[in-house]
């Protein structure tokens, strides 16, 4: 996978969308003992406040099919982490009265933005080198790290390194995490699976020493009834742009790149004020960091 590629939600991540939605109900009641809130900003960094007084409206585009980031709730209302973050950005930029959020099918997001039917995409669009020729992107507001999950009775601690030599570690076949596992831990005994439920089943039964994959999806499994409190995160988190991309960003038309600076400012302020952390723990109660 190219270093600047974040896997689009339209591919492998979309395959788990309905499973994640089912897990979200159970996860919302769970809390990790000591949740870690990701911080992607230098505490000493100061960004210039933007002047958006001439902005007629700020229209965010997203989708409805990737909970907990963006989805329709039981009443049919658009909600999710990205949706609430967009509203928080509008409030921080003092443009709430001009703020709109519209949901479109995934494949229509970029054409709608290029046609002027929206001002920003907040839906996990990959900031590939090709797209950077057409669009401008904010700095990352969230990264999706890789994590190890192990049974509670035998979970290892950092530094993992040679502790994994010869250990049987399960991973989804063909996933970027498989390549990352082989690159980072070449002496581990990699066991590949075509389905996550097979991997989790073997982990619970003690046929594996650990599982490796997307931390966010693993956090939902840990919080769900299927895991039966068998396991926990071990080591990590691991951030590897060359395998996992640069993180979640907000895309805008290149000719309106001043919005990226405005979003960067607002994201920095929301982090410093604790608003971002509150949103993160609301939608990801079992932190994947």
Helices and strands as residue ranges (DSSP letters): G 12-16, H 17-27, E 58-62, E 65-66, E 70-72, E 78-79, H 81-92, G 96-98, E 99-103, G 106-108, H 109-114, E 120-121, H 129-132, E 135-137, E 146-151, G 152-154, G 161-164, E 168-172, H 176-184, E 189-193, H 196-204, E 210-214, H 215-223, G 225-227, E 231-238, H 241-244, E 251-253, G 254-256, H 258-272, H 275-283
